[in-house]
């Protein structure tokens, strides 16, 4: 079961749980917005 800090995605017919989906992996710069873990998946 997913916790409140996770998201479940459908990936090719399988459930993929992404924990901390809002975690910033690449911070904002003057040329781009911040990229989160969910953005990468």
N, CA, C and O atoms as a CHARMM CRD file, in Angstrom:
* protein
*
  164
    1    1 UNK  N      0.84400  -1.18200   0.00000 PROA 1      0.00000
    2    1 UNK  CA     0.00000   0.00000   0.00000 PROA 1      0.00000
    3    1 UNK  C      0.88700   1.24300   0.00000 PROA 1      0.00000
    4    1 UNK  O      1.91200   1.28000   0.68100 PROA 1      0.00000
    5    2 UNK  N      0.49500   2.23900  -0.75300 PROA 2      0.00000
    6    2 UNK  CA     1.25800   3.47400  -0.86700 PROA 2      0.00000
    7    2 UNK  C      1.06500   4.34500   0.36700 PROA 2      0.00000
    8    2 UNK  O     -0.02800   4.42300   0.92800 PROA 2      0.00000
    9    3 UNK  N      2.13200   4.98900   0.77300 PROA 3      0.00000
   10    3 UNK  CA     2.03700   5.93700   1.87600 PROA 3      0.00000
   11    3 UNK  C      1.62100   7.28400   1.31900 PROA 3      0.00000
   12    3 UNK  O      1.50000   7.44600   0.10500 PROA 3      0.00000
   13    4 UNK  N      1.40400   8.24600   2.19300 PROA 4      0.00000
   14    4 UNK  CA     0.96300   9.56000   1.73000 PROA 4      0.00000
   15    4 UNK  C      2.05700  10.28100   0.94800 PROA 4      0.00000
   16    4 UNK  O      1.77700  11.24100   0.23000 PROA 4      0.00000
   17    5 UNK  N      3.30000   9.82400   1.08400 PROA 5      0.00000
   18    5 UNK  CA     4.40900  10.46200   0.39000 PROA 5      0.00000
   19    5 UNK  C      4.89600   9.59500  -0.77300 PROA 5      0.00000
   20    5 UNK  O      6.09600   9.50500  -1.03400 PROA 5      0.00000
   21    6 UNK  N      3.95600   8.96700  -1.46000 PROA 6      0.00000
   22    6 UNK  CA     4.32200   8.16500  -2.62200 PROA 6      0.00000
   23    6 UNK  C      3.19700   8.22300  -3.64400 PROA 6      0.00000
   24    6 UNK  O      2.06800   8.61400  -3.34800 PROA 6      0.00000
   25    7 UNK  N      3.55100   7.81800  -4.86100 PROA 7      0.00000
   26    7 UNK  CA     2.60300   7.79200  -5.96300 PROA 7      0.00000
   27    7 UNK  C      2.75200   6.45600  -6.66900 PROA 7      0.00000
   28    7 UNK  O      3.86500   5.94900  -6.81000 PROA 7      0.00000
   29    8 UNK  N      1.65000   5.88500  -7.11000 PROA 8      0.00000
   30    8 UNK  CA     1.70900   4.63500  -7.86200 PROA 8      0.00000
   31    8 UNK  C      1.39900   4.93700  -9.32000 PROA 8      0.00000
   32    8 UNK  O      0.37700   5.54400  -9.63800 PROA 8      0.00000
   33    9 UNK  N      2.30000   4.50300 -10.20300 PROA 9      0.00000
   34    9 UNK  CA     2.15000   4.69900 -11.64200 PROA 9      0.00000
   35    9 UNK  C      1.96700   3.35100 -12.31800 PROA 9      0.00000
   36    9 UNK  O      2.38700   2.32400 -11.78600 PROA 9      0.00000
   37   10 UNK  N      1.34300   3.35000 -13.48500 PROA 10     0.00000
   38   10 UNK  CA     1.23500   2.15100 -14.30300 PROA 10     0.00000
   39   10 UNK  C      2.37600   2.20200 -15.31000 PROA 10     0.00000
   40   10 UNK  O      2.44800   3.10900 -16.13800 PROA 10     0.00000
   41   11 UNK  N      3.26300   1.22100 -15.22900 PROA 11     0.00000
   42   11 UNK  CA     4.41300   1.16200 -16.12700 PROA 11     0.00000
   43   11 UNK  C      4.37200  -0.16300 -16.88200 PROA 11     0.00000
   44   11 UNK  O      4.81600  -1.19100 -16.37100 PROA 11     0.00000
   45   12 UNK  N      3.84400  -0.13200 -18.08100 PROA 12     0.00000
   46   12 UNK  CA     3.77600  -1.34300 -18.88800 PROA 12     0.00000
   47   12 UNK  C      2.92200  -2.42900 -18.26500 PROA 12     0.00000
   48   12 UNK  O      3.24500  -3.61200 -18.37000 PROA 12     0.00000
   49   13 UNK  N      1.82900  -2.03800 -17.61300 PROA 13     0.00000
   50   13 UNK  CA     0.95100  -3.01000 -16.99000 PROA 13     0.00000
   51   13 UNK  C      1.35100  -3.40300 -15.58200 PROA 13     0.00000
   52   13 UNK  O      0.68000  -4.22700 -14.96000 PROA 13     0.00000
   53   14 UNK  N      2.42000  -2.83800 -15.07100 PROA 14     0.00000
   54   14 UNK  CA     2.87100  -3.11000 -13.70700 PROA 14     0.00000
   55   14 UNK  C      2.73600  -1.84800 -12.87700 PROA 14     0.00000
   56   14 UNK  O      2.85000  -0.73600 -13.39200 PROA 14     0.00000
   57   15 UNK  N      2.49300  -2.02900 -11.58400 PROA 15     0.00000
   58   15 UNK  CA     2.42000  -0.88200 -10.68800 PROA 15     0.00000
   59   15 UNK  C      3.82200  -0.51900 -10.22200 PROA 15     0.00000
   60   15 UNK  O      4.57800  -1.37300  -9.75800 PROA 15     0.00000
   61   16 UNK  N      4.15500   0.74200 -10.34900 PROA 16     0.00000
   62   16 UNK  CA     5.45700   1.24700  -9.92700 PROA 16     0.00000
   63   16 UNK  C      5.21400   2.29400  -8.85200 PROA 16     0.00000
   64   16 UNK  O      4.58400   3.31900  -9.11300 PROA 16     0.00000
   65   17 UNK  N      5.70800   2.04300  -7.64400 PROA 17     0.00000
   66   17 UNK  CA     5.54700   2.99600  -6.55500 PROA 17     0.00000
   67   17 UNK  C      6.75200   3.92700  -6.54500 PROA 17     0.00000
   68   17 UNK  O      7.89500   3.47300  -6.48700 PROA 17     0.00000
   69   18 UNK  N      6.49500   5.20900  -6.60200 PROA 18     0.00000
   70   18 UNK  CA     7.54200   6.22900  -6.55200 PROA 18     0.00000
   71   18 UNK  C      7.41100   6.93500  -5.21200 PROA 18     0.00000
   72   18 UNK  O      6.42700   7.63200  -4.96500 PROA 18     0.00000
   73   19 UNK  N      8.40500   6.75500  -4.34500 PROA 19     0.00000
   74   19 UNK  CA     8.38900   7.43100  -3.05600 PROA 19     0.00000
   75   19 UNK  C      8.98100   8.82100  -3.21200 PROA 19     0.00000
   76   19 UNK  O      9.85200   9.03400  -4.05600 PROA 19     0.00000
   77   20 UNK  N      8.52500   9.74700  -2.42300 PROA 20     0.00000
   78   20 UNK  CA     8.98000  11.14500  -2.46400 PROA 20     0.00000
   79   20 UNK  C      8.93200  11.71200  -3.88400 PROA 20     0.00000
   80   20 UNK  O      9.94600  12.20300  -4.37900 PROA 20     0.00000
   81   21 UNK  N      7.78000  11.65400  -4.54400 PROA 21     0.00000
   82   21 UNK  CA     7.70400  12.10600  -5.93300 PROA 21     0.00000
   83   21 UNK  C      7.97800  13.60000  -6.11500 PROA 21     0.00000
   84   21 UNK  O      8.35500  14.03100  -7.20600 PROA 21     0.00000
   85   22 UNK  N      7.79400  14.38700  -5.06400 PROA 22     0.00000
   86   22 UNK  CA     8.02400  15.83100  -5.16300 PROA 22     0.00000
   87   22 UNK  C      9.45400  16.23600  -4.82500 PROA 22     0.00000
   88   22 UNK  O      9.77700  17.42300  -4.82400 PROA 22     0.00000
   89   23 UNK  N     10.31000  15.26100  -4.54000 PROA 23     0.00000
   90   23 UNK  CA    11.70600  15.55200  -4.20100 PROA 23     0.00000
   91   23 UNK  C     12.39900  16.17700  -5.41300 PROA 23     0.00000
   92   23 UNK  O     12.32700  15.65000  -6.52300 PROA 23     0.00000
   93   24 UNK  N     13.06200  17.29100  -5.18700 PROA 24     0.00000
   94   24 UNK  CA    13.75900  17.98000  -6.26800 PROA 24     0.00000
   95   24 UNK  C     15.09300  17.28200  -6.51900 PROA 24     0.00000
   96   24 UNK  O     15.92200  17.16200  -5.61700 PROA 24     0.00000
   97   25 UNK  N     15.28700  16.82500  -7.74900 PROA 25     0.00000
   98   25 UNK  CA    16.51900  16.15400  -8.15300 PROA 25     0.00000
   99   25 UNK  C     17.48900  17.17300  -8.74600 PROA 25     0.00000
  100   25 UNK  O     18.68000  17.16100  -8.43500 PROA 25     0.00000
  101   26 UNK  N     16.97200  18.05000  -9.59800 PROA 26     0.00000
  102   26 UNK  CA    17.77000  19.12100 -10.18400 PROA 26     0.00000
  103   26 UNK  C     17.10500  20.44200  -9.82700 PROA 26     0.00000
  104   26 UNK  O     15.97000  20.68600 -10.23700 PROA 26     0.00000
  105   27 UNK  N     17.78500  21.30300  -9.07000 PROA 27     0.00000
  106   27 UNK  CA    17.16800  22.55700  -8.62800 PROA 27     0.00000
  107   27 UNK  C     16.94600  23.53400  -9.77700 PROA 27     0.00000
  108   27 UNK  O     17.51000  23.40100 -10.86200 PROA 27     0.00000
  109   28 UNK  N     16.10500  24.51400  -9.49200 PROA 28     0.00000
  110   28 UNK  CA    15.80400  25.55100 -10.47100 PROA 28     0.00000
  111   28 UNK  C     17.08000  26.33600 -10.80300 PROA 28     0.00000
  112   28 UNK  O     17.91600  26.58600  -9.93500 PROA 28     0.00000
  113   29 UNK  N     17.20500  26.71400 -12.06400 PROA 29     0.00000
  114   29 UNK  CA    18.30600  27.57900 -12.49900 PROA 29     0.00000
  115   29 UNK  C     17.69900  28.73200 -13.27500 PROA 29     0.00000
  116   29 UNK  O     16.48300  28.78600 -13.46000 PROA 29     0.00000
  117   30 UNK  N     18.51900  29.63800 -13.72100 PROA 30     0.00000
  118   30 UNK  CA    17.98600  30.76200 -14.50100 PROA 30     0.00000
  119   30 UNK  C     17.49400  30.32000 -15.87500 PROA 30     0.00000
  120   30 UNK  O     16.78400  31.06400 -16.55200 PROA 30     0.00000
  121   31 UNK  N     17.87300  29.10000 -16.29000 PROA 31     0.00000
  122   31 UNK  CA    17.48800  28.59700 -17.61500 PROA 31     0.00000
  123   31 UNK  C     16.41500  27.51000 -17.58700 PROA 31     0.00000
  124   31 UNK  O     15.82800  27.20000 -18.62400 PROA 31     0.00000
  125   32 UNK  N     16.15200  26.92800 -16.41800 PROA 32     0.00000
  126   32 UNK  CA    15.17200  25.84000 -16.36300 PROA 32     0.00000
  127   32 UNK  C     14.48700  25.76800 -15.00200 PROA 32     0.00000
  128   32 UNK  O     14.99900  26.25100 -13.99200 PROA 32     0.00000
  129   33 UNK  N     13.32600  25.15300 -15.01500 PROA 33     0.00000
  130   33 UNK  CA    12.57400  24.93500 -13.77600 PROA 33     0.00000
  131   33 UNK  C     13.18000  23.75700 -13.01500 PROA 33     0.00000
  132   33 UNK  O     13.97800  22.99600 -13.56100 PROA 33     0.00000
  133   34 UNK  N     12.79600  23.62200 -11.77300 PROA 34     0.00000
  134   34 UNK  CA    13.25100  22.48700 -10.97500 PROA 34     0.00000
  135   34 UNK  C     12.69600  21.19400 -11.57600 PROA 34     0.00000
  136   34 UNK  O     11.59700  21.17900 -12.13100 PROA 34     0.00000
  137   35 UNK  N     13.46800  20.11400 -11.46000 PROA 35     0.00000
  138   35 UNK  CA    13.04800  18.80500 -11.95500 PROA 35     0.00000
  139   35 UNK  C     12.87900  17.89500 -10.74600 PROA 35     0.00000
  140   35 UNK  O     13.79800  17.73200  -9.94400 PROA 35     0.00000
  141   36 UNK  N     11.68900  17.30100 -10.62600 PROA 36     0.00000
  142   36 UNK  CA    11.41200  16.41600  -9.49700 PROA 36     0.00000
  143   36 UNK  C     11.61400  14.95800  -9.89100 PROA 36     0.00000
  144   36 UNK  O     11.77200  14.62400 -11.06500 PROA 36     0.00000
  145   37 UNK  N     11.60500  14.11400  -8.88400 PROA 37     0.00000
  146   37 UNK  CA    11.73400  12.67900  -9.10200 PROA 37     0.00000
  147   37 UNK  C     10.62300  12.16800 -10.02800 PROA 37     0.00000
  148   37 UNK  O     10.87500  11.33800 -10.90100 PROA 37     0.00000
  149   38 UNK  N      9.40300  12.66200  -9.83700 PROA 38     0.00000
  150   38 UNK  CA     8.28400  12.23900 -10.67700 PROA 38     0.00000
  151   38 UNK  C      8.45200  12.72100 -12.11800 PROA 38     0.00000
  152   38 UNK  O      8.02600  12.03100 -13.04400 PROA 38     0.00000
  153   39 UNK  N      9.05800  13.88300 -12.32400 PROA 39     0.00000
  154   39 UNK  CA     9.32000  14.37300 -13.68200 PROA 39     0.00000
  155   39 UNK  C     10.23800  13.40900 -14.43600 PROA 39     0.00000
  156   39 UNK  O     10.06200  13.19200 -15.63500 PROA 39     0.00000
  157   40 UNK  N     11.20100  12.84100 -13.74500 PROA 40     0.00000
  158   40 UNK  CA    12.17000  11.94900 -14.38600 PROA 40     0.00000
  159   40 UNK  C     11.53400  10.60800 -14.73500 PROA 40     0.00000
  160   40 UNK  O     11.80500  10.03900 -15.79200 PROA 40     0.00000
  161   41 UNK  N     10.69300  10.11300 -13.84500 PROA 41     0.00000
  162   41 UNK  CA    10.04200   8.81800 -14.09000 PROA 41     0.00000
  163   41 UNK  C      9.04200   8.99100 -15.20500 PROA 41     0.00000
  164   41 UNK  O      8.37100   8.03200 -15.58600 PROA 41     0.00000
